[in-house]
């Protein structure tokens, strides 16, 4: 019975890992890059400069510009400089209706016109939608996350000596070394893998498991959201202005300096922790200002939270309410997944864990192909598909991501629909990588695509120096250093491929456990 269970789990682990492994690698890689999505967006707009301006001072600059240019508007939205994104942007009108933002110099208040780019938000949205229509994409990624949980649990059952494998690594042993690396990376980050997969599913619990909410609220989803927000959304509207009602006329009145509002909000959230302001009815007696904190001042994800002040007197109208237990649980789950807490040390920890997770998935996919190649009964057509997809999804996706950074610098800044051209470049390179992998032999395809990605990554800092005209700062330089380091790692991988092949051919590949466990 025990052997039968292990064999069943081995089969389940293999096919969940193989059929969903390509998708999971793309999800994990883009999710790893999305850890630094704001930093990537900042790098992709070199026209923006870091003046290290405080949020309070920048708020006054934005207020003066809005008073001069949009004094008659009923809503102002201000995005303040933060540690990760030190730009200042403003917009007017309702934020949910696609308001166009204007970038301002946070010191002088002059308008800045950065290049259009998909930015780091592309990796963030791709991570949970795979660039499919949003609802469909969330369902597809959710299915892949469930397969990841199945692969993790079945992998634990397969590897009975799981703690021994944590300390087992035999270098220069060819396939054996790669299997050891796969097992060790899986065991080392098992808590992270379980946490990141489960919390990713918990974020969209209402979409995946709506039965409880539908039963409690008789299908009224909006009723659930109203209760979940504890009435905050309704109270954020100025008094006398409910949703769908006409604005109430009010006499003019001078507004309090927004820097004062920011200072009062910082007394609650902490210095430098205010990320944005929403002003309703500016210049009127019923003006209100909502100060929103930067995501990450605590592990609970606080998206949508804010403090509401009277825009004329500065009186506090509403402080954020403590989350109820169920709401707090869901927000903590989301906070764990998005890694908005803990500052840069926590971001780097998530980034490194994400890279190791990608290595675990990638080695599992490659080891399956190696095992199938050695079997006389293997289907050559299926093996060809597997090997070409391995190259395209692992090496090709890396190449596409680095090509996107190159395209951001090389595409003309005045190009119409520039964001669409960046998308075409990314998916075009990725498609060509699969075509190249199909036409070339697997080993040659691996080497050629990896060396191309390595060269592009290593030379990206030189391209940046040539094109960005000296706009390096404490945010852009680490990104370039990181990409260059990844290029060196890819170059080392290409250099080691002949050594691995020689070691594999020098001895018969005998594994002391089924290689099916290699496909996570």
N, C-alpha and C positions, 0 to 999 in steps of 0.2 A: 504493500500500500504506500509505504514511504517512497520507494523508488518510482512508483507510478505518479505520485504527486510531484516529485521533482522533475520527471520527464514532461508532465503536463505544463508545469510552470516554465520549463525551459522552452517549450514550443511557444507558449504565450508571450514570454519575454522576447524571444527572437522576432516574432512577427509583429508585435506591437512596436518594438524598437525599429524594425526595418521599414514597415509601411508608413509609420508616422515620424520616423527618425529624421527624414529630410525636412519635413515641416517643422519639427521641434528644433532642429539646428537653426533654421532661419528665425524662429521665434526667440530663441535664447540669444543668438548673436545680436539681433536688432534690439532686444531688451537690454543687453549688456551695454550697447552703445547709447541707448536712451538714458542710462544712468547719468550721462553728461550731455543731455539734450540741449540744455540752455547754453552750455559752453560751446557746443558745436554750432548752434545758431549764431552765437556771438562771433565765432571765427569766420563763419560764412558771410558776414557783413562787415568787412574791414573798414568801411566808411565810418562806422561808429567808433568813438574813442572813449577810453575810460578816464574820467576826470575825478574819480573817487569822491563824488559829491554826496553829501548826506541826504537821506530821504526828506528831511524837513526843509532844507534849503532848496532842493529840487522841486518840492511841492509849491513853494512860492514862485519859482520860475514858471512852472506850468500854469499857476493861477493868473499871473500877469499876461501870459500869452493867450489864455482862453478868454480873459476879460477883454483883451484888445480885438480878438478875432471872432469869438462866439459868445458874446455876452447875452444874446437873446435866446440861446438854447436852454431847454429845460433840464438837460442831463449832461454832465461832464464825467468822463472816466479818465483817470490818471494812473499810469503804471510807473511806479517809482523805481529808482536805481536800487539794486540789491547786490549782494556779494557775488552772485553767480551771473547776474545780467545787469550791468551798471548803466543801462540806457534809460532814457526818459521818453515816454510816449503818451500821447493824449488822443482822445476821440470824443465825439459828441453823439448824442442819441442813445438808444437802447443798445446795450452790448450784445444782446442775443440776436440782433437783426443785422449782423454783419457790418457794424460800424467800421469805417476806414480809420486806421491809426495814423497819426502824424508824429514822426520822430523829432525831438527837440534836443539841442545841445543843453545839457543840464546846468551849465554855467551861464552862457550868454542868452539862452532862449531862442537862438536862431534855429530855423528848420534844417533838418538833415535828411538827405534822400539816399538811404542805403539801397544796395542792389536787391532786386527781388530774388528770393531763394526759398526752397522748401525747408531749409534749416534742419535742426535736430529734431523738430516735431515729426518729420517724416519717419524716422526710426521709431519714435514713440508710437505713432499710429499704426505703422506696419507691424509692430510687435503684437498688437492685440486684434488686428483686422486682416493682416496679410494683404493689405491694399485692396480688399474686396469691399463691396457695399457693407456699411457698418454692422448691421444686424447679422447678415450672413457671415461676415468675417469673425464676429464675436462667437458665433456658434461653431464655426470651423476650428477656431483656436481653442475653444472650450472642449471640443471633442479631442483635440490633440493633447490638452492638459490631462484629461481623463486617461488617455492612453499612457501618458507619462507616469501617472500614479500607478497604473497597472504594471508598467515595466519596472518601476522602483520596487513595488511590493513583491512581484514575482522574482526579481533579481535577488532580494533578500532571502527568499526561500531557496533559490538555487545555490547560492554561495553560503554553505553551512559554516565554513570557517572564515566568516566575514572579518573578524578582528585580526586573524592571522594575515589575511590578504592586505590589510591596511599597512603592514610592515614588510610586505613582500614586493620587491622589485629587482628583477634580474636584467641588468643592462647588457647590450650587445648580444641579445639572444633572439633577435629577429621578431617573429610573430609572438613569441612568448613574452618579450619585453612590452610589446604593445598591449597584450592582454593584461599584463600586470599593471600597466599604466591606466588602462580602462577600469580595472577593478579598484585600484587604489584611489583614483579620483572619485569614483562612485561612493566608496565607503567614507572617504575624507569629508565629502560635502553632503552626505546623506541627509542630515537635518536641514541644510539649506535647500536641497532639492525638494524635500517634502513640504517645507514651509512656503517656498516661492510658488510651487505648483498649486497647493491648496488655497493659498490666499488669492492667487490669480482667479481661481474659480469663485471664491467668496465675493469678489468685487462685483460680479454680475449675477449674484444669487437670485435676484428678482427675475432676470431673464431666463435663467436655467431652471429655477424651481418656483414658479409663480403660484402654485396651488394654495399655499398657506395664506398669502396676501389676498388672493381672489376670494378665498372662503371667508376671511375675516372682514373684508370690505365689500363683499358682494360684487367683485369685479371692478370696483372704483379705485383704480391705481392712483389717481390724483388725490383721493382722500388719504391714502397711505402716505404719499409724499408730504401732504400738508401736516399730518401728525408727526412725521419723521422730522420735519423742520421745526416743530414746536411753535408754529406760528411766526417764525422769524421772517419768512419771505413776505408775509402780509404786513408785518410791522415795519419792514424796511422802507415801504412806500411812505411818502409824506402823509401826515394825518389829513384825512379828508379826501385822499386819492387812492381808492381801491383799484384793483385790476379792472380795466374796462370802463372806469369812470372818467369824466372830463376833469382836467386840471382845475384846481381852485385858484381864482385870481387873488393875488396878494400884492400889497404895496411894496415898493422898492426899499431895500435896506442894505447898508454896506456889510459885506461878509467879513468874518474874522479871517485873519491870515491862516492859510492852510497849514503852515509850519506849526502853528499852535495846536491845531487838531492832531497833527502827527506826533508832536511831543506828548500830548495827553494820552494818545493811544499807546505810545511806546512805554509809558509808565505802567501799563497793564501787560503788554506783550514782551517788552524788552527792547533795548537799544538796537536800532537798525532792523527791527523785525516787522516793519510795516511795508507791505509790498504794493499797495494800491489804494486809491481813494475813488469813491463814487459820490458825486455831488448832484443833488436834485434841487431844482428851482434856485440856481445861483443868483445872487443879487436880490432876493426876495426875503420877506420876513419869515416865510416858512421854509427857508433853505435848510437842508439836512446833508450831512456828510457822513458816509460810511467808510470807516478805516478798516481795511482788510489785512490780516497778517500774512507774512510770507509762509508758505507751506513748509513745515519742518521745524517749527519752534517746539514741537513735542511729537511723540510717536503717533498720537491720534491725528489722522488726516483731517485738517480743519477747512477744507475747501467749502466756500460759501459762508464761512463765519465772518463776523465783523462787529465793530462797535459803532453805534450811531450817535452822532453829536448834532446839536443845533448849530447850523452854519453861521448864525449871527452872534450868538452869545458864547458858543463853545460848550454849553451845558450837555452833559451826558444824558441821552434819551434812553438808550438801551445797551446794556452790557451783554456779552454772549452768555447763554445759559449752559449749565453743565449738561453734557449728553446723558441721556437715559442709558440704562445698562445695555439694552439690545443695540441701540445706536452706537454706543461707545465700542462695543465688540466689533461691529462691522467696520467702524472707522479705524480701529487699531489694526484689523486685518488689512485694510487698504494701505495704512501707513507702513506696515511691515513690507508690503509688496513694492510700493513706490519708493521706499528708501529716502523719504524727504527729511528724516530726522538725523541727528548726529553729525551734521556738517560733512566736510570733505573726508575725514577719516572713515565714516560709515559708507560714503559713496565709493571710495577706493576699495573697501572691503567687498561691497556688492559687485564692483566691476571685476575684481580678481576672481571672486567666486563664479561669476558669469562666464569668464574665459575658461575656467577649469571645467565648468559644466559643458561648454561647447566642445572642449577637448574630449570629454567623456562620450558625448553623443557621436562625435566624428570618428573616434577610434572604434566605437561599436559598429558603425556603418562599414568602415574599411575592413575590419576583421571578418565581418560576415562575407564580404566579397572574396577575401583571401581564402577562407574556408571552402566556399563554393567552388572556387577555381581548382582546388585540389581534388574535388570529388569527380569521379569519372562519369557519374550519372547527372551531373549538373546540366541544366538547360542553357546552352550557349547564348541564345537570344535573350533570355531573362537576365543572365549574368551581364551581358553587354549593356542592357538598360540600367541595371544596378550600378555598374562601374561608371557609366557616363553620368548618371545622376549624382553619384558620390562626388565626382570631380566638380560638376557644375554647382552643386549646392554648397559644398565646403569651400573649395578654392575659388569657384566662380563668384560666389556671393561676397567673399572677401575682396576680390578684384573689383566687383561692382561698387562696393562701398567706398573704396579708395578712389575709384574713377569718379564718383560723385563729387568728392572733395576737389579733385583736379578740375572737373568741369565747372565747379563754382568759381574758380579763378580764371579759367580760359574762355568761358562763354562771355560775349560782349555784355557789359553792364546795361546797355540801353536796349538789349534784345527784347522784342515783344513776347509776352507770355513766357518769360524766362524760367519761371518755376516749372512749366510744362516741359521745357527743353531739358531741365535737370532730371526730371522723371524719365523722359525718353532715353537719356544717356544711361541712367542707372539700369533700367530694364533692358535696354538694347545691349549693353555690355554683358548683363547676366544671360540673356538669350544666346548671344554669340559664344559665351563660355560653354554652354551645353552643346552647341553645334560643333565647337572645336573638340570637346570631349568625345563626341560621337564619332568624329572622323579620325581622330588620332588614337594610338594605342594608349591604354590607361596610364602606364608609367610615364610616357612622354607627355601626356596631357597634364598629369599632376605636376611634373617638373616645370613645364612651360607656363602654366597659369600661376603657380606659386612664385616662380622667379619674377614674372611680370608684376604681380602684386607687391612683392618685396621691393623691387626697383622703384615702383611708383610711391610706396610708403617712405622709403629712405630718402628719395629726392623731393618729397613734398615740402619740407622746410625750405629748400632752395627756391622752389617755385613761389612759396609764400613771400620770401624776402624780395624776390624780383617783382611780384605783382602787388603786394600789399603796401608798399612804400613806407615801411618802417612803423607799422601800427601795432607792433608786438606789445603785449602787456602781460600781467600776471595771470590772465585767463587764457590767452591764446598760446603762450609759449608752452605750458604743460601739455596742451593737446598735440602740438607739433612734436614734442619730445616723446610722447606716448606713441604716436603713429610711427615715428622713426624707429622706436624700440620694437614695435610689432613687425616692422620691415626686417630688422635684423633677425628676429626670431623666425620669420618665414624663410629668410635666406639660410639660416642654420638648418631648418627643416629640409630644404632642397639639398643642401650639402650632405645631410645624413642619409638621404634616400638610397644612394648606391651602397652605403655601408649596411643598411638594413637588408637590402636585396642579397648582398653577398653572404650575410650571416644566415639568411633564410635558406639559401641554396647550399650552404656548407653542411647542414645537418638536417635530418628529417624532422618535420614539425610534429612533435608529440605533445599534446596538451593533456594535463592531468585532470581536466574536467571538460564537459561539453562546451564547445566554442559557441554554442547558441547563447550562452550567457554573456557573450561579448557585445551583443546588440542592445544597447539601452535605448 
